[in-house]
Structure formats: structure tokens, C-alpha cells
Amino acid sequence: KVELLSPAIARESLGAEEARWEALFVTSADYSKTDTPTASELAGSQTNSFGIRPGVELPLRTGGTVRVDVPFSRDETDNEFSTLNPAYTSDAALSLSQPLLRGFGTAANAAQLRVAFYEYQQSQARTKLEVIRVLANVDRVYWRLYAAREELRVRVQEYELAVEQLRRARRQVEVGTAAKVEIVRAESGVADQVEALI
């Protein structure tokens, strides 16, 4: 069970590296209020400005980034000659940033991703090897147990035969067809089989 956790951990590390290439929602907001004296009535002395800039940033495998922004702003002034007051602006902006020297290219930027992928494969291979090793050990132990049980069955049969031999020797001694030494030999055989069983 412990070995089976290693590929899951390595997969999460690989997922973290893959997440570096996912799109990112970015936004910024700003508000400013100014009150400055002016020498002319053509310029406003008080202004309020609010802006928000939502966008999406997409990292590229070459090391650059593509960013799409849709900024929106509201400007208000006390200038009497201002045509639009408050004034609203919104545009779409697309920008591309790409380093040309250090950090350029997929070899430099995808190296960590490749390393995480190879570590994931390595973890899977180690886990498979460990599972195969455990199964092989279980298989060997099973056949050893089988052999021990079969050997015990044979020993029990040998013991039963030795007991039967002892009975036969006692009957032959009672009838007079064998000497008492045959009983001692049969008892010795039974003792040997009991020791073998133990």
C-alpha cells in the first residue's frame, strides 16, 4: 500500500508542473483623486479617476507570454470646457512578451516538466517492480507451504505404517512366529516417525 502511493505523489508533482502552462486570469484596479490649483480655467483642478483592467495571461512553451486585456476607466473633472464629463473609455489590448536570449525556447522552459514526467514514469516502474517482487515472494511462500503440507501428509502415512508394523510385530510375538526383538524394532520405528512428525 505504501509503494502504491509513490506514483500518486509523482503524478501530483507532474500536475503541478503542467499547471505552469495554464491560462491565468489577472486583473488590476486603481482609483485616484487629485486636487491641484491651476492657472487657467481651461484645465480642471479637481479630477476623479477609476480604472479596472481585467485580462487573461497565457504562458507559452517558448518562454514568452500572451496577454489579452480589456481595460475600462471612468474619468471625472471639474473643467467647464470638458465635453464628456464623466468620460468612459474601454479598449481591448493584446500583448506578446518573448525573451530572445536567456530563457528562450522549449528546451529551457519545458525542462522541469520533462523531469517531472520522467520521475512519474520512474515511480510507476519502481512500483510495478515492487508489486512483482511481493507477488513472487508470496508465490514462493505458497509453494513452500504446499511442500511442507505434502511432506507432513507423507510423514503421517509413514507414522501410521510404523504403528501398523508395531501391531503386526506384537501379534506375531503372541502367536510365536517372531522374537520379542521385533517389537523393540517396531517401537523404535514408531519413535523415529514421531520425531520426524515433530
Disulfide bonds with the S-S distance in Angstrom:
none
